[in-house]
């Protein structure tokens, strides 16, 4: 199955040309003309890579990047006429994977896309980005937790919180560390938000939410994810 690209630009002519070019390069292409549409499609379509314009009215590419990073580690290439070192560093600090300045060659952009996909080792849909924890599997593309054929749909924030615990499987993780990782260091004192989201996740994935066997409370500290029984 071909890789899926999400291409975002408020220039309809450029967007059409990019779509046609990458379809001819055997990519599956989804397009968005603004930031809000880009976030909606990223959540619905689970692209393998996002090509994102910076200078858009309303929600610009910087803000889209910030919000994408709240819900996904999908590779992002920023495309923009802003080529100062400060702009590039700002993009990389937000978590982008590459930066292409306008005007640019479609062939060069395609080569950069392929290099990132090769480097991140994106696999075929259905097998890629799966994180097994005992009999629970996290699908990093669909923001789902699964146990056998049972699917537990999670919001992006719920998924990121569960993923943070899953990547430290068996280890106690403090509430402050979870707040900093999921919501940012400026909300580090707001640990009540973690407890609220842990409650929501337990309602979805625990066999008995009142007596959790997966997400265990480490009293006075935080939480620990176990495989359950």
N, C-alpha and C positions, 0 to 999 in steps of 0.2 A: 504494500500500500504506500502511495507517495506521501512524502512529508507535507504537513499542512502549515502554510504561512498565514499570519494575520498581518496585512499591510494597512497602515493607517496614515492618511494624508488628507488635508482639506482641499487640495488641488484636484478636481475631478479628472482633468486630462492626464495628469501624471499618474493618478491612481489607476486609471484605465490602462495606460501603457505598461505600468508595472504588473498589473494583473495578467495582461496578455503575454508579457514576456515570461513571467514565471510559470504560467500554465504551459507555455511552449517548452520550458525547461523541466517539465514533468512534475511540478509542484502542484498541490492542491492549494488554492488561494481563496482566502476570505478577506474582504475589504471593509474598512470603516472610514468615514469622512470626518469624525470628530472623536474627542476623548471619551465621552460617555458611551458612545456606540462601541468603541474599542474595548472598554472594560466589560460591557455586556457580552460581546462576542468571545472575548478571552475566557469568560466564565462558562459560556455555552459550548464553544467549539474546541477548547483545549488544544490550541495550536502548538506546533513543535518549536516555532520561533516567531517573534514579533518584529516587524520592520516599522519603526515609529518616527513620524515627523515631530519635530519639537515645536515649531512656531504654528500653533493652531489657535483660533479664537475660543474663548471659554476656557476649557480645561486643556492646558498645553501638555507637551510631551513629558516635561519634568514631572508634573502631577500624575499623569498616567503611569509613568514608571514607578513612582512611589506607591501608587495603589496596586499596581500589578505585583510589586514585591511583597505586598501584604498578603497575597493569596497564592503566589506561584513563584517558582524558580525558572520559569520559561525564559530561554535566551532572548535578549532584546538588543537590536541594533538601532541606534538613533541616527536619523537622517536629517541634516539641518544645514542652513547657510552659516550658522554661528560656529566659527572655527577657532576661537581663542582657546588657549591652554586652560584657562579657568573654566570655560564651558565644558571642555572635555573632562577635566577632573571632576567637575560637578556631576556629570553623567556617570562616570565610573564609581564615584562615591555612592550614587543611588543604586548601583548594582547592574548597570548595563554591561553587555559583553563586547560591544564594538561601537564605533562612531564613524559615520561616513558624512563628509561635507559635500554640499551642493556647489556646483554641478558635479555629477558623478556618472560613471559608466555603469550601465546595467550589468555588464559582464563582470565588472569588479565587485559589485554588490552581490551578485550571485555566487562568486567565488568566496566572498567573506561568509555568506550564509552557509555554504557547504562546509567550509572549514570549521565553523562553530558546531554544526551538526555532527561532524566527524569527531571533533574534540570532546563534545559532551556525550558521545556514544549513544545517541537517541536510537532506540530499537523500534521494532514494529509494534503498532498498537496492539493492546491486549497483553503484552509482556513487559513493556517498558515502565520504568519508574514504579515498581511495586516494592513495598516495604513490608515483609512478613514479620509478624510478631505473634508467635504461637499459632493459634488457629485464626488469628485476625490478620487481614491484609489491608494495607493502605495503598490506594491507587492514587499516585501523585498527579495524574492527569485529570481525573474525574472528581477529585476532592471527595472520595468515598472511602468508607471503611467497609470491608466485606468479611463475612464469616460463612464459608461455603457459598451457597447460592443466595444467602441473605445479604442485602445491601443496606447500609446505613448512610443516607445522604447527610452531609455535613455542610455547614456554612464555611466560607473561606477561613474565618477566624477560628472556628471550632476545629477545622482540619489542621491549621498551622499549630494550634496548641497541642493537639493529639500527636502530630508529627514530632514536635519538640520533645515530648515525653518518650515517643517511640524510639527516637534516635539516641536516647539515653536509657534504653530499656534496662530495667533492674536497678537503676540509680535514682537516688532521691534528688529532686530538682526543686530549688526554692521558689516560692511565689514571686519574690523580687526578680529572680533570674528570668522567669517566664514572662513577667510583665515587660521587662526590658527587651526581650527578644521579640515578642509579638506586638507590643504597642509602642515601644520606644522608651529610651531612658528618661524622658521628661515625665513619664507617668509611673515611675518606679515605686512611688509610695502608694499607688492605687491598687493594692493587692486584692481588694474585694472583687474586682472585675474578674480575676482568675477564678475565684471560688464560684462565681456565677456561671462562668463558662464550663467549668468542670462539672457542675451540676447538670447543665444542659447536655454535655457529651455523655454523661453517665445515663441519662434518660434514654439515649439512643443506642448505646453499644453494650451496656451492662445487662447480663441476663436477669439480675435482680438489683435495680438501681439503689434500693434501700440498703443493700448489703454488698457493696461493690467488691468484685474480685479482680478487676482489671486495673482501674486507676485507684491506687491506694493512697490514703492520706497519711503523710508523715507529720504527726502532730507537732505544731509549733514551728514547722519548717516549710513544707510544701507537699509534693506528690511524687509517687513512683508508679511506673507502668509495669505490670506483670502480665504473664500470659493467661492468667485466669485458670479456671477449672472447667 
